[in-house]
Amino acid sequence: MPVITFKYQDLKELGIDMEDDKLIDILPMLGSDIEDFDDETIKVEFFPNRPDQLSVEGVSRSLKGFISQETGLPEYEVEESGESVFVDKEIENIRPYIAFALIKDVDFTGDKLKQIMDFQENLHWVIGRDRKKVAIGIHNLDVINGDYKYIASSPDENSFVPLEHSNELNPQEILNEHEKGSKYAKLISEFDKYPLILDKDDNILSMPPIINGELTKLTEDTKNILVDVTGTDYRGVNQTLNIICSSFGEVGGKIESLNIVYEDKTITTPDLSPKVRTVRVDVCNELIGGVRLDANDVVKFMLKARMDAEVIDENEVMVKVPSYRIDILHEVDLVENVAIQYCINKIEAKLPDVSTIAYENNWFKSEKIIRELLVGLGFQEVMSLMLTSEESHYEKMKQKEDEHVQVAKPITIDRTMIRKSLINSLMEFLEDNKHEDLPQKIFEIGDTLYLDEEKETKVNSVKKLAGAICHSTANFTEIKSTVASVLANLGYNMEISSSENPTFIEGRVADVKGTSPNGKVKGFFGEVSPEVITNFELEYPVIAFEIEFE
């Protein structure tokens, strides 16, 4: 999860004068975890559903409400800059959405410049999915002139000096030669043209989502900034800009809007107007449990949560939710805020009045049989998380990325999706245990998840069995005999056919089907490709199989 580091003095400069020990006690009540602290600094881990708290300004804002130092909706004035951003039509199939803001009278002295850079990177993966969905650029406004252009550039045109570099490079050279270009090239390399942001004088500000230009590099002397947010998700782009602007607004930054001019419409960003929601008093009492709140109590706790609130009637309260609170999606999210401001520790725990009769699921009975069989064949069981990442699941396995269940606000950058296969988890296990003696024979039985519009939940859970063997002489014959033994002992007749699975060596991989009176299975097995083995930093051959159960 995101960890931010700040000094106690930072909070005091923002108006919170509190004993260090008391601060350590209060912060966990806001939904955080204290990672470490000393006499000067504190490291705090926040859940990714509150990206507005990933800056010390956001922490200060929440704290002031919790201790009733400041309550109600924070208001940040937004003035019109009179400037525009003109969006090239060709960009719509690459990174179609952009949002801009000017922020003046900022202060980057001391640790503040590092803090905003850390804030930017945390937002990149909490909301932006490591820049794929949203990417942020922050520029020195005093060296550029509006209006601005967001264009699609040919790879060999429009050279500029990228950040932390001394020579001009064109977009293609940046992807090939620059450190950030190599890291994030996958986000735009499939397109014929690449995004660029230019000012009135055709100075290149950045090549989103890759790198900013050296021209607009921030320093401690920077006083005025331009913030650009680009991406593939309209809501995510605007939410990110609102969070950044609100953070600067909290310390007196003067926010100015720009007109984003598309071919068929014009919008103005940022839009910091609050959303209006309602919350019911009886729902609060029911979901929190052990409390007897009335409408006035709910209003008081909403104000402490830095929202405006007004009694509609004895059972309903109207709430104004600030634009930076992107976690408020449903009435229950407002109830959660009531519980936090009431103080979680004051709520009495009790067991629910529910009685059930348990019985063993038939699948678990089958799992026992499969587990005993694999152990009998010399395998050791591993158990991994269903969460993985696109990089591990697709890129390292040489698989083409397809539709999958994504985690909206991932806790860590390597847990951004729900797996559709078990083999990459086995490869990760082998990578983590490559110091152990060979041979290594491991297996896993677990759930995978597929998108399925015909299901009520829009997803389909599929049970799978996967195994991997690693040693110096591992080969196709060995894995074929292993799969044959597994299917035969489970009562299936085996049929094999050729396969073109890119995870495996061409010609040394096969698809398999199994039939029995109890159902069917399908899967594949073979020798893992040397490229995949290298991607997981392994040094010996790996053979693997995966079987899917009906």
Helices and strands as residue ranges (DSSP letters): E 3-7, H 8-13, H 20-26, G 27-30, E 32-37, E 41-46, G 51-53, H 56-66, E 78-87, G 89-93, E 97-104, H 112-126, E 134-140, G 141-143, E 148-153, H 171-177, H 179-184, G 185-187, E 194-198, E 204-207, E 211-212, G 214-216, E 224-231, H 234-249, E 254-261, E 266-269, E 275-280, H 281-288, H 295-304, E 308-313, E 316-321, H 331-342, G 344-346, H 362-376, E 380-381, E 387-388, H 390-390, I 391-395, E 417-418, H 423-432, E 440-451, E 459-470, H 476-489, E 493-498, E 504-516, E 519-528, H 530-535, E 542-549
